[in-house]
Amino acid sequence: MPAWRKSSKCGNATCVEVARVGEDTYLIRDSKQPEAPALSFTKEEWVAFVDGVRDGEFQF
């Protein structure tokens, strides 16, 4: 069973949760629908996403 985590900045709102499975797989799910299938990403994909967030690539 994956150990799901969400941001401490989430508060009471609907959040995205992430779980690391093994060394090379990250799962992402919507916290309000935990029974729905999770999206799966490789370690490289996850690192690229996190780097993009830190670099402001997803600012509106």
KENUZA-159307 format. One record per residue: residue number from 1; chain; x, y, z of N, C-alpha, C, CB in turn; residue in one letter. Coordinates in steps of 0.2 Angstrom, whole numbers, plus 5000, padded with zeros to 4 digits. Glycine has a CB too. Layout:
# KENUZA-159307
pos: NUM, unit: A, n.x: X, n.y: Y, n.z: Z, ca.x: X, ca.y: Y, ca.z: Z, c.x: X, c.y: Y, c.z: Z, cb.x: X, cb.y: Y, cb.z: Z, code: a
...
# end
This chain:
# KENUZA-159307
pos: 1, unit: A, n.x: 5004, n.y: 4994, n.z: 5000, ca.x: 5000, ca.y: 5000, ca.z: 5000, c.x: 5004, c.y: 5006, c.z: 5000, cb.x: 4995, cb.y: 5000, cb.z: 5006, code: m
pos: 2, unit: A, n.x: 5003, n.y: 5011, n.z: 4995, ca.x: 5008, ca.y: 5017, ca.z: 4995, c.x: 5006, c.y: 5021, c.z: 5001, cb.x: 5006, cb.y: 5021, cb.z: 4989, code: p
pos: 3, unit: A, n.x: 5011, n.y: 5025, n.z: 5003, ca.x: 5011, ca.y: 5030, ca.z: 5008, c.x: 5010, c.y: 5037, c.z: 5005, cb.x: 5017, cb.y: 5030, cb.z: 5013, code: a
pos: 4, unit: A, n.x: 5003, n.y: 5039, n.z: 5005, ca.x: 5001, ca.y: 5045, ca.z: 5002, c.x: 5003, c.y: 5051, c.z: 5006, cb.x: 4994, cb.y: 5045, cb.z: 5000, code: w
pos: 5, unit: A, n.x: 5006, n.y: 5056, n.z: 5003, ca.x: 5007, ca.y: 5063, ca.z: 5006, c.x: 5004, c.y: 5068, c.z: 5002, cb.x: 5015, cb.y: 5064, cb.z: 5006, code: r
pos: 6, unit: A, n.x: 5002, n.y: 5074, n.z: 5006, ca.x: 5000, ca.y: 5080, ca.z: 5003, c.x: 5004, c.y: 5086, c.z: 5006, cb.x: 4992, cb.y: 5081, cb.z: 5003, code: k
pos: 7, unit: A, n.x: 5004, n.y: 5091, n.z: 5002, ca.x: 5007, ca.y: 5097, ca.z: 5004, c.x: 5005, c.y: 5100, c.z: 5011, cb.x: 5007, cb.y: 5103, cb.z: 4999, code: s
pos: 8, unit: A, n.x: 5009, n.y: 5102, n.z: 5015, ca.x: 5007, ca.y: 5106, ca.z: 5021, c.x: 5003, c.y: 5112, c.z: 5020, cb.x: 5013, cb.y: 5107, cb.z: 5026, code: s
pos: 9, unit: A, n.x: 5004, n.y: 5115, n.z: 5014, ca.x: 5000, ca.y: 5121, ca.z: 5012, c.x: 4993, c.y: 5119, c.z: 5009, cb.x: 5004, cb.y: 5124, cb.z: 5007, code: k
pos: 10, unit: A, n.x: 4991, n.y: 5113, n.z: 5009, ca.x: 4985, ca.y: 5111, ca.z: 5007, c.x: 4979, c.y: 5114, c.z: 5011, cb.x: 4984, cb.y: 5103, cb.z: 5006, code: c
pos: 11, unit: A, n.x: 4979, n.y: 5114, n.z: 5017, ca.x: 4974, ca.y: 5116, ca.z: 5021, c.x: 4968, c.y: 5111, c.z: 5021, cb.x: 4972, cb.y: 5123, cb.z: 5019, code: g
pos: 12, unit: A, n.x: 4962, n.y: 5114, n.z: 5021, ca.x: 4956, ca.y: 5110, ca.z: 5020, c.x: 4953, c.y: 5109, c.z: 5013, cb.x: 4951, cb.y: 5113, cb.z: 5025, code: n
pos: 13, unit: A, n.x: 4957, n.y: 5112, n.z: 5008, ca.x: 4954, ca.y: 5111, ca.z: 5002, c.x: 4956, c.y: 5105, c.z: 4998, cb.x: 4958, cb.y: 5117, cb.z: 4997, code: a
pos: 14, unit: A, n.x: 4953, n.y: 5103, n.z: 4993, ca.x: 4955, ca.y: 5097, ca.z: 4989, c.x: 4962, c.y: 5098, c.z: 4987, cb.x: 4950, cb.y: 5096, cb.z: 4983, code: t
pos: 15, unit: A, n.x: 4966, n.y: 5092, n.z: 4988, ca.x: 4973, ca.y: 5092, ca.z: 4986, c.x: 4975, c.y: 5087, c.z: 4982, cb.x: 4977, cb.y: 5092, cb.z: 4993, code: c
pos: 16, unit: A, n.x: 4981, n.y: 5087, n.z: 4979, ca.x: 4984, ca.y: 5082, ca.z: 4975, c.x: 4989, c.y: 5078, c.z: 4980, cb.x: 4988, cb.y: 5085, cb.z: 4969, code: v
pos: 17, unit: A, n.x: 4989, n.y: 5072, n.z: 4980, ca.x: 4993, ca.y: 5068, ca.z: 4984, c.x: 4998, c.y: 5064, c.z: 4980, cb.x: 4988, cb.y: 5063, cb.z: 4988, code: e
pos: 18, unit: A, n.x: 5004, n.y: 5063, n.z: 4983, ca.x: 5009, ca.y: 5059, ca.z: 4979, c.x: 5012, c.y: 5054, c.z: 4984, cb.x: 5015, cb.y: 5064, cb.z: 4978, code: v
pos: 19, unit: A, n.x: 5014, n.y: 5048, n.z: 4981, ca.x: 5016, ca.y: 5042, ca.z: 4984, c.x: 5022, c.y: 5040, c.z: 4980, cb.x: 5011, cb.y: 5037, cb.z: 4985, code: a
pos: 20, unit: A, n.x: 5028, n.y: 5038, n.z: 4983, ca.x: 5034, ca.y: 5035, ca.z: 4980, c.x: 5033, c.y: 5028, c.z: 4981, cb.x: 5040, cb.y: 5038, cb.z: 4983, code: r
pos: 21, unit: A, n.x: 5034, n.y: 5024, n.z: 4975, ca.x: 5033, ca.y: 5017, ca.z: 4975, c.x: 5040, c.y: 5014, c.z: 4973, cb.x: 5027, cb.y: 5014, cb.z: 4971, code: v
pos: 22, unit: A, n.x: 5044, n.y: 5011, n.z: 4977, ca.x: 5050, ca.y: 5009, ca.z: 4975, c.x: 5055, c.y: 5015, c.z: 4974, cb.x: 5050, cb.y: 5004, cb.z: 4969, code: g
pos: 23, unit: A, n.x: 5060, n.y: 5013, n.z: 4970, ca.x: 5065, ca.y: 5019, ca.z: 4968, c.x: 5063, c.y: 5023, c.z: 4962, cb.x: 5072, cb.y: 5015, cb.z: 4967, code: e
pos: 24, unit: A, n.x: 5059, n.y: 5021, n.z: 4958, ca.x: 5058, ca.y: 5024, ca.z: 4951, c.x: 5051, c.y: 5026, c.z: 4949, cb.x: 5061, cb.y: 5020, cb.z: 4946, code: d
pos: 25, unit: A, n.x: 5046, n.y: 5025, n.z: 4954, ca.x: 5039, ca.y: 5027, ca.z: 4952, c.x: 5036, c.y: 5031, c.z: 4957, cb.x: 5035, cb.y: 5020, cb.z: 4951, code: t
pos: 26, unit: A, n.x: 5032, n.y: 5036, n.z: 4954, ca.x: 5029, ca.y: 5041, ca.z: 4958, c.x: 5021, c.y: 5041, c.z: 4956, cb.x: 5031, cb.y: 5048, cb.z: 4958, code: y
pos: 27, unit: A, n.x: 5017, n.y: 5040, n.z: 4961, ca.x: 5010, ca.y: 5040, ca.z: 4960, c.x: 5007, c.y: 5047, c.z: 4962, cb.x: 5006, cb.y: 5034, cb.z: 4963, code: l
pos: 28, unit: A, n.x: 5002, n.y: 5049, n.z: 4958, ca.x: 4998, ca.y: 5055, ca.z: 4959, c.x: 4991, c.y: 5054, c.z: 4959, cb.x: 5000, cb.y: 5061, cb.z: 4954, code: i
pos: 29, unit: A, n.x: 4987, n.y: 5057, n.z: 4964, ca.x: 4980, ca.y: 5056, ca.z: 4964, c.x: 4976, c.y: 5062, c.z: 4967, cb.x: 4978, cb.y: 5050, cb.z: 4968, code: r
pos: 30, unit: A, n.x: 4970, n.y: 5063, n.z: 4966, ca.x: 4966, ca.y: 5068, ca.z: 4969, c.x: 4963, c.y: 5066, c.z: 4975, cb.x: 4960, cb.y: 5069, cb.z: 4964, code: d
pos: 31, unit: A, n.x: 4964, n.y: 5070, n.z: 4981, ca.x: 4963, ca.y: 5068, ca.z: 4987, c.x: 4955, c.y: 5067, c.z: 4988, cb.x: 4965, cb.y: 5073, cb.z: 4992, code: s
pos: 32, unit: A, n.x: 4951, n.y: 5070, n.z: 4984, ca.x: 4944, ca.y: 5069, ca.z: 4985, c.x: 4941, c.y: 5063, c.z: 4982, cb.x: 4940, cb.y: 5075, cb.z: 4983, code: k
pos: 33, unit: A, n.x: 4945, n.y: 5060, n.z: 4978, ca.x: 4944, ca.y: 5053, ca.z: 4974, c.x: 4949, c.y: 5048, c.z: 4975, cb.x: 4942, cb.y: 5055, cb.z: 4967, code: q
pos: 34, unit: A, n.x: 4951, n.y: 5046, n.z: 4981, ca.x: 4956, ca.y: 5042, ca.z: 4982, c.x: 4955, c.y: 5035, c.z: 4979, cb.x: 4957, cb.y: 5041, cb.z: 4990, code: p
pos: 35, unit: A, n.x: 4949, n.y: 5033, n.z: 4978, ca.x: 4948, ca.y: 5026, ca.z: 4975, c.x: 4949, c.y: 5026, c.z: 4967, cb.x: 4941, cb.y: 5024, cb.z: 4976, code: e
pos: 36, unit: A, n.x: 4950, n.y: 5032, n.z: 4964, ca.x: 4951, ca.y: 5033, ca.z: 4957, c.x: 4958, c.y: 5030, c.z: 4955, cb.x: 4949, cb.y: 5040, cb.z: 4954, code: a
pos: 37, unit: A, n.x: 4959, n.y: 5028, n.z: 4949, ca.x: 4966, ca.y: 5026, ca.z: 4947, c.x: 4971, c.y: 5032, c.z: 4948, cb.x: 4966, cb.y: 5023, cb.z: 4940, code: p
pos: 38, unit: A, n.x: 4977, n.y: 5031, n.z: 4950, ca.x: 4982, ca.y: 5036, ca.z: 4951, c.x: 4986, c.y: 5036, c.z: 4944, cb.x: 4987, cb.y: 5034, cb.z: 4957, code: a
pos: 39, unit: A, n.x: 4988, n.y: 5042, n.z: 4943, ca.x: 4993, ca.y: 5043, ca.z: 4938, c.x: 5000, c.y: 5041, c.z: 4940, cb.x: 4993, cb.y: 5051, cb.z: 4935, code: l
pos: 40, unit: A, n.x: 5004, n.y: 5038, n.z: 4935, ca.x: 5010, ca.y: 5035, ca.z: 4937, c.x: 5016, c.y: 5039, c.z: 4933, cb.x: 5010, cb.y: 5028, cb.z: 4935, code: s
pos: 41, unit: A, n.x: 5021, n.y: 5041, n.z: 4936, ca.x: 5027, ca.y: 5044, ca.z: 4933, c.x: 5033, c.y: 5041, c.z: 4935, cb.x: 5027, cb.y: 5052, cb.z: 4935, code: f
pos: 42, unit: A, n.x: 5038, n.y: 5041, n.z: 4930, ca.x: 5045, ca.y: 5039, ca.z: 4932, c.x: 5048, c.y: 5044, c.z: 4936, cb.x: 5049, cb.y: 5038, cb.z: 4925, code: t
pos: 43, unit: A, n.x: 5054, n.y: 5042, n.z: 4939, ca.x: 5058, ca.y: 5046, ca.z: 4943, c.x: 5060, c.y: 5053, c.z: 4939, cb.x: 5064, cb.y: 5043, cb.z: 4946, code: k
pos: 44, unit: A, n.x: 5062, n.y: 5052, n.z: 4933, ca.x: 5064, ca.y: 5057, ca.z: 4929, c.x: 5059, c.y: 5062, c.z: 4927, cb.x: 5067, cb.y: 5054, cb.z: 4922, code: e
pos: 45, unit: A, n.x: 5053, n.y: 5059, n.z: 4926, ca.x: 5047, ca.y: 5064, ca.z: 4925, c.x: 5045, c.y: 5068, c.z: 4931, cb.x: 5041, cb.y: 5059, cb.z: 4922, code: e
pos: 46, unit: A, n.x: 5045, n.y: 5064, n.z: 4937, ca.x: 5043, ca.y: 5068, ca.z: 4943, c.x: 5048, c.y: 5073, c.z: 4945, cb.x: 5043, cb.y: 5063, cb.z: 4949, code: w
pos: 47, unit: A, n.x: 5055, n.y: 5072, n.z: 4944, ca.x: 5060, ca.y: 5077, ca.z: 4945, c.x: 5059, c.y: 5083, c.z: 4940, cb.x: 5067, cb.y: 5074, cb.z: 4944, code: v
pos: 48, unit: A, n.x: 5058, n.y: 5082, n.z: 4934, ca.x: 5057, ca.y: 5087, ca.z: 4929, c.x: 5051, c.y: 5091, c.z: 4931, cb.x: 5056, cb.y: 5084, cb.z: 4922, code: a
pos: 49, unit: A, n.x: 5046, n.y: 5088, n.z: 4934, ca.x: 5040, ca.y: 5092, ca.z: 4936, c.x: 5041, c.y: 5096, c.z: 4942, cb.x: 5034, cb.y: 5087, cb.z: 4937, code: f
pos: 50, unit: A, n.x: 5044, n.y: 5093, n.z: 4947, ca.x: 5046, ca.y: 5097, ca.z: 4953, c.x: 5051, c.y: 5103, c.z: 4951, cb.x: 5049, cb.y: 5092, cb.z: 4958, code: v
pos: 51, unit: A, n.x: 5056, n.y: 5102, n.z: 4947, ca.x: 5060, ca.y: 5107, ca.z: 4945, c.x: 5056, c.y: 5113, c.z: 4942, cb.x: 5066, cb.y: 5104, cb.z: 4940, code: d
pos: 52, unit: A, n.x: 5052, n.y: 5111, n.z: 4937, ca.x: 5047, ca.y: 5116, ca.z: 4934, c.x: 5043, c.y: 5120, c.z: 4939, cb.x: 5043, cb.y: 5112, cb.z: 4929, code: g
pos: 53, unit: A, n.x: 5041, n.y: 5117, n.z: 4944, ca.x: 5037, ca.y: 5120, ca.z: 4949, c.x: 5041, c.y: 5125, c.z: 4952, cb.x: 5034, cb.y: 5116, cb.z: 4954, code: v
pos: 54, unit: A, n.x: 5047, n.y: 5123, n.z: 4954, ca.x: 5052, ca.y: 5127, ca.z: 4958, c.x: 5054, c.y: 5133, c.z: 4954, cb.x: 5058, cb.y: 5123, cb.z: 4960, code: r
pos: 55, unit: A, n.x: 5055, n.y: 5132, n.z: 4947, ca.x: 5057, ca.y: 5137, ca.z: 4942, c.x: 5052, c.y: 5142, c.z: 4940, cb.x: 5060, cb.y: 5134, cb.z: 4937, code: d
pos: 56, unit: A, n.x: 5045, n.y: 5141, n.z: 4942, ca.x: 5040, ca.y: 5145, ca.z: 4941, c.x: 5037, c.y: 5144, c.z: 4934, cb.x: 5042, cb.y: 5152, cb.z: 4941, code: g
pos: 57, unit: A, n.x: 5038, n.y: 5138, n.z: 4931, ca.x: 5035, ca.y: 5136, ca.z: 4924, c.x: 5028, c.y: 5136, c.z: 4924, cb.x: 5038, cb.y: 5130, cb.z: 4922, code: e
pos: 58, unit: A, n.x: 5025, n.y: 5135, n.z: 4930, ca.x: 5017, ca.y: 5134, ca.z: 4930, c.x: 5014, c.y: 5140, c.z: 4933, cb.x: 5016, cb.y: 5128, cb.z: 4933, code: f
pos: 59, unit: A, n.x: 5017, n.y: 5146, n.z: 4933, ca.x: 5013, ca.y: 5152, ca.z: 4935, c.x: 5008, c.y: 5154, c.z: 4930, cb.x: 5019, cb.y: 5157, cb.z: 4937, code: q
pos: 60, unit: A, n.x: 5003, n.y: 5157, n.z: 4933, ca.x: 4997, ca.y: 5159, ca.z: 4929, c.x: 4998, c.y: 5167, c.z: 4928, cb.x: 4990, cb.y: 5157, cb.z: 4931, code: f
# end
